[in-house]
Amino acid sequence: MLSQSDIETIARLTNNYDLLKKWEGLARKLAGGAKITIANTGLYSSGKSSLFNALLGRVNEEDMRFAVAAPPMTRNGDREPLTENIDMLDTPGIDANFMDDATAFNMLMEADIILMTHNVNRGMLDRPEYDWLKRIAGGISRETLSERLIFVSTWTDRIDNEEDREKLRTEIKRQVLEALNGVEIRFVEVSAKRYKTGVEKGKTGLQNASGIPELRELVISAGKNFAERAAVLRRGEILRLCSESRDALNARKREVSEEIENRKRRIKSRYSGAFEKWRVILGEFSSMRSIVINKLQEVYNASDNASEYQGFKNYIYGI
């Protein structure tokens, strides 16, 4: 594992903020030992905090563990154990401001499993959600993406028509598949509101229809499976980040080398005219110098008193 100084140096040389956050998140993950972290993410209005409250079975307002409000509330993340070795990490909503996005990505790089939430009442994925999925995918190895990322459609109770729901479901899956470059992930549809009503009225059927029990079972199962292979998977993350860092440094090295060569060409082009003029002058001067030296040599050879010319000869040869 690289030191903090090393990864900051790499980030500075490559100007790659996400690479820095990947290393920092991995460091926190390794420091947590066998603990598995499941984080949520999505637009600040996607219902991710309500989802986590429902997974905990804490749906009454006075009993809710994660803050739920129309304005963005989550800032620094909040943890709560789901099981003995699985923690849930509530992250800031994306597309509220740059700082929240940066904080959210930082936290997600610490997570083992990520729940990407989307409010289907908004229709298809917004551009920020689509880009966010691509950014998340860039922080996870392609080989483990399908088991580490789960897409959760929320507020499904808002769409009554099954035909409309199926059309929207198909389109969202197409968008996600495209954003993830063809990697298929698991999809779950939930309604925290329906689950809350089922709990308050003691209706198990309504609770099951909400999709929350299914998602809870999936999350716990995924967490257990990940825990069994955590050591191997995290070792793989270290190797992948080392490779990514090396590639980023090499790419930056090529960019700098190319820029140096471009500057050399620009400088040479700018001063080539003057250089050519001075080259001609130097050539003429060298020719004149040769003539003088030859004449001096003739005089020197013909002279009876060569010492008279020695000082001048030394001067000419020194030019």
FENGI-V138191 format. One record per pair of residues at least 24 apart in sequence whose C-alpha atoms are under 8 Angstrom apart, sorted by the first residue. I is the first residue (numbers start at 0). J is the second residue. Records with the same first field share a line. If there is no record, write none. Layout:
I: J + J
This chain:
0: 26 + 237
9: 244 + 248
12: 248 + 251
13: 247 + 248 + 251
17: 104 + 138
18: 244
20: 104 + 105 + 108
21: 105 + 108 + 109 + 138 + 240
22: 240
23: 105 + 108 + 109
24: 105 + 106 + 107 + 108 + 109 + 110
25: 108 + 109 + 236 + 237
26: 109
27: 109
28: 109 + 110
29: 233
33: 84 + 226 + 229
34: 84 + 85 + 86 + 226
35: 84 + 85 + 86 + 110 + 111 + 222 + 225 + 226
36: 85 + 86 + 87 + 88 + 109 + 110 + 111 + 112
37: 85 + 86 + 87 + 88 + 110 + 111 + 112 + 113 + 114 + 222
38: 87 + 88 + 89 + 90 + 106 + 107 + 110 + 111 + 112 + 113 + 114
39: 87 + 88 + 89 + 90 + 113 + 114 + 115 + 116
40: 89 + 90 + 91 + 92 + 93 + 103 + 107 + 113 + 114 + 115 + 116
41: 92 + 93 + 115 + 116 + 117 + 128
42: 92 + 93 + 94 + 95 + 116 + 117 + 128
43: 70 + 71 + 91 + 92 + 93 + 94 + 95
44: 69 + 92 + 118
45: 116 + 117 + 118 + 153
46: 116 + 117 + 118 + 153 + 154
47: 89 + 116
48: 89
49: 191
50: 191
51: 87 + 89
53: 191 + 194 + 195 + 211
54: 81 + 211 + 212 + 214 + 215
55: 81
58: 195 + 198
59: 195
65: 89
71: 95
74: 99 + 102
75: 102
76: 106
82: 219
85: 219 + 222
94: 127
104: 135
107: 135
108: 138
111: 147 + 225
112: 146 + 147 + 148 + 149 + 221 + 222
113: 147 + 148 + 149
114: 148 + 149 + 150 + 151
115: 148 + 149 + 150 + 151
116: 150 + 151 + 152 + 153
117: 150 + 151 + 152 + 153
118: 152 + 153 + 154 + 155
119: 152 + 153 + 154 + 155 + 167
120: 154 + 155 + 157 + 158
122: 167
123: 167 + 170 + 171
124: 171 + 174
129: 174 + 175 + 178
130: 178
132: 175 + 178 + 179
133: 178 + 179
136: 179
140: 236 + 239
141: 182
144: 182 + 184
145: 182 + 183 + 184 + 185
146: 184 + 185 + 221
148: 184 + 185
149: 184 + 185 + 186 + 187
150: 184 + 185 + 186 + 187
151: 186 + 187 + 188 + 189
152: 186 + 187 + 188 + 189
153: 188 + 189 + 190 + 191
154: 189 + 190 + 191 + 192
155: 188 + 189 + 190
156: 190 + 192 + 193
187: 214
189: 214
288: 315
291: 315
292: 316
